[in-house]
Amino acid sequence: MSRSRADARTRHPRHERRGEARLPAVIATLVAIGLYQVLPQQLLVGPHYVLLGLELLLLVPLIAINPKRLTRQTRLSRTLSLALVLIIAASNLVALGILIHDLVSAGVKDGGSLLTAAFQVWLTNIIVFGLAYWELDRGGPVSRTQTPRDGLPLADFRFSQDENHDAVEEVADGSSVSSDWVPTLMDYLYVSVTNSTAFSPTDTMPLSTRAKLMMSVQSVAALMTSLLVIARAVSILH
């Protein structure tokens, strides 16, 4: 067995119980917040600074509780993290609704600005739903690394690694059964990207009702952005 395959069996974060790194989630959250903040004012509900202040107010204590790695979770931290994702998602979906309403009910002259806004909403949609999947699946990032498998909540998603244990050896060595693999933020962002581009699950299947509901909302939002908003913007440019 090669060294890299042997490492897959013995050096996974679940074995070390170190928890997932905090920085990627902070960067993703700040990017989603930033994309919303630079949307045109007519797509926002209220002044920029109100929602920004609320989101940062929720983010700061989450970083304070787990500044480097996600190893601790309280009822408060769980509530704050879910509330933060919900606020970003809801505000972005409202912005999409306003954008579509403006296109249907009024003439829009600035096609370039419209294309930019549509891309911002679409990209924010990818990030925030990736964060939502990451926060909910199997109890969240802390639970996935700090709780024994027999104590984990039911999975919301089935990844290919969860069923690769009976594949060829070089594939099976990286499976959940062999290496104690669990998904990280990048895995959920990939699920979100494929759902927003293919409008359906690809290699990762939703299992729970809430996962199917969220993926449905995301797919519909992405489809409306692609077919209605971008198509209208292109026609204006012509």
C-alpha positions in Angstrom: 0.0 0.0 0.0 1.3 3.5 -0.9 2.1 6.0 1.8 -0.7 8.4 0.6 -3.3 5.6 0.9 -2.0 4.5 4.3 -2.3 8.1 5.4 -5.9 8.2 4.3 -6.6 5.5 6.9 -4.7 7.1 9.8 -4.5 10.9 9.3 -8.0 11.9 8.8 -9.2 14.8 11.1 -11.8 12.5 12.7 -9.0 10.3 14.1 -7.2 13.4 15.4 -10.4 15.0 16.7 -9.0 18.4 15.7 -12.1 19.6 14.0 -12.5 21.3 10.7 -10.6 24.6 10.1 -12.7 27.7 10.8 -11.0 30.0 8.2 -12.7 28.6 5.0 -16.2 29.0 6.4 -15.4 32.6 7.5 -14.1 33.4 4.1 -17.1 31.9 2.4 -19.5 33.8 4.7 -17.7 37.1 4.2 -17.7 36.7 0.4 -21.5 36.0 0.5 -22.0 39.1 2.7 -19.8 41.2 0.5 -21.6 40.2 -2.7 -24.9 41.2 -1.2 -23.6 44.5 0.1 -22.5 45.6 -3.4 -25.8 44.9 -5.1 -27.7 47.9 -6.4 -29.6 49.7 -3.7 -33.0 49.0 -5.3 -32.5 45.3 -4.8 -31.9 45.6 -1.0 -34.4 45.8 1.8 -33.4 48.8 3.9 -30.0 50.4 4.1 -26.8 48.4 3.5 -25.4 48.8 7.0 -28.4 47.4 8.9 -28.1 43.9 7.5 -24.3 44.0 7.5 -24.2 44.9 11.1 -26.6 42.1 12.1 -24.6 39.5 10.1 -21.3 40.6 11.6 -22.9 40.6 15.0 -23.7 37.0 14.6 -20.4 36.0 13.0 -18.1 37.5 15.6 -19.2 35.3 18.6 -19.0 32.2 16.3 -15.3 33.0 15.6 -14.7 33.7 19.3 -16.1 30.3 20.3 -14.0 28.4 17.7 -11.3 30.7 16.4 -9.1 28.2 14.6 -10.9 24.8 14.5 -14.5 23.8 15.0 -14.3 21.6 18.1 -16.8 23.2 20.4 -20.6 23.6 20.1 -23.2 25.0 22.4 -26.9 25.6 21.9 -26.2 29.3 21.5 -23.5 28.8 18.9 -25.7 26.4 16.9 -28.5 28.9 16.9 -26.3 31.7 15.9 -24.7 29.8 13.0 -28.0 28.7 11.6 -29.5 32.2 12.0 -26.6 33.7 10.1 -27.0 31.3 7.2 -30.8 31.9 7.2 -30.5 35.6 7.1 -28.0 35.6 4.2 -30.1 33.1 2.3 -33.4 35.0 2.9 -31.9 38.4 1.9 -30.4 37.0 -1.3 -33.7 35.3 -2.3 -35.5 38.6 -1.6 -33.0 40.4 -3.8 -33.6 37.8 -6.6 -37.4 38.3 -6.3 -37.0 42.1 -6.5 -34.7 41.7 -9.5 -37.2 39.5 -11.4 -40.1 41.8 -10.5 -38.3 44.9 -11.8 -37.5 43.0 -15.1 -41.1 41.9 -15.6 -42.9 45.1 -14.6 -40.6 47.9 -15.7 -38.2 48.8 -18.5 -34.5 48.3 -17.7 -31.9 50.2 -19.6 -28.7 49.2 -17.9 -28.1 45.7 -19.1 -24.5 45.5 -18.0 -25.4 46.4 -14.4 -28.2 43.8 -14.5 -25.9 41.0 -15.7 -23.5 41.9 -12.8 -26.3 41.8 -10.3 -27.6 38.5 -11.6 -24.2 37.0 -11.3 -23.8 38.3 -7.7 -27.1 36.8 -6.7 -26.3 33.5 -8.4 -22.9 33.2 -6.8 -24.2 34.2 -3.3 -26.9 31.5 -3.8 -24.2 28.9 -4.3 -22.2 29.9 -1.3 -25.1 30.3 1.1 -26.7 27.0 0.2 -23.3 25.3 0.5 -23.0 26.7 4.0 -26.6 25.6 4.8 -25.8 22.0 3.7 -22.6 22.1 5.7 -24.3 23.4 8.8 -27.2 20.9 8.8 -25.8 17.6 7.5 -25.2 15.0 10.3 -25.5 17.7 13.0 -23.1 20.2 11.6 -19.3 20.5 11.3 -18.6 20.1 15.0 -20.8 17.0 15.3 -19.2 15.3 12.2 -15.7 15.4 13.7 -16.3 15.2 17.5 -19.1 12.7 17.7 -18.6 8.9 17.2 -20.3 7.6 14.1 -22.9 5.6 16.1 -23.9 8.9 17.8 -24.2 11.1 14.7 -27.7 12.3 13.6 -29.1 10.9 10.4 -27.4 12.0 7.3 -29.0 14.6 5.0 -26.7 13.7 2.1 -25.1 10.5 0.8 -21.7 11.1 -0.7 -19.9 8.7 -3.0 -17.3 8.0 -0.3 -20.1 6.7 1.9 -20.6 3.7 -0.4 -17.1 3.1 -1.9 -16.0 0.6 0.7 -16.5 -2.3 -1.7 -14.8 -0.7 -4.7 -11.3 -1.4 -6.0 -8.7 -1.1 -3.2 -7.3 2.3 -4.2 -10.8 3.8 -4.1 -12.0 1.8 -1.1 -9.1 3.0 1.0 -10.5 6.6 1.0 -14.1 5.6 1.8 -16.0 6.5 4.9 -15.8 2.9 6.2 -12.0 2.5 5.7 -10.7 6.0 6.5 -13.5 7.4 8.7 -14.0 10.1 6.0 -16.5 12.9 6.6 -17.4 15.8 4.2 -16.0 19.2 4.7 -17.1 22.7 3.5 -15.6 22.2 0.1 -17.7 19.0 -0.4 -20.9 20.9 0.3 -19.9 23.8 -1.9 -19.3 21.4 -4.7 -22.8 20.0 -4.1 -24.1 23.5 -4.3 -22.3 24.3 -7.5 -23.5 21.3 -9.3 -27.1 21.8 -8.1 -27.0 25.4 -9.4 -25.6 24.5 -12.8 -27.2 21.1 -13.5 -30.4 21.9 -11.5 -30.3 18.5 -10.0 -28.0 16.3 -7.7 -25.1 14.7 -9.4 -22.9 12.3 -7.4 -24.3 13.4 -4.0 -27.9 12.4 -3.2 -30.2 14.2 -0.8 -31.7 11.8 1.7 -33.8 13.9 4.1 -36.9 15.9 3.3 -35.2 19.2 4.3 -32.3 18.5 2.1 -34.6 17.8 -0.9 -36.5 21.0 -0.1 -33.4 23.1 0.1 -32.0 21.7 -3.1 -35.3 22.3 -4.8 -35.4 25.9 -3.7 -31.8 26.4 -4.8 -32.4 24.8 -8.2 -35.5 26.9 -8.9 -33.7 30.1 -7.9 -30.7 29.3 -10.1 -33.0 28.3 -13.0 -34.9 31.6 -12.7 -31.7 33.5 -12.6 -30.3 31.8 -15.7 -33.5 31.7 -17.9 -35.2 35.0 -16.9 -32.7 37.5 -15.5 -29.7 36.7 -17.7 -31.8 36.2 -20.8 -33.5 39.5 -20.3 -30.2 41.3 -19.7 -28.7 39.9 -22.8 -31.7 41.0 -24.9 -31.3 44.5 -23.5 -27.7 44.6 -24.5 -28.7 43.7 -28.0 
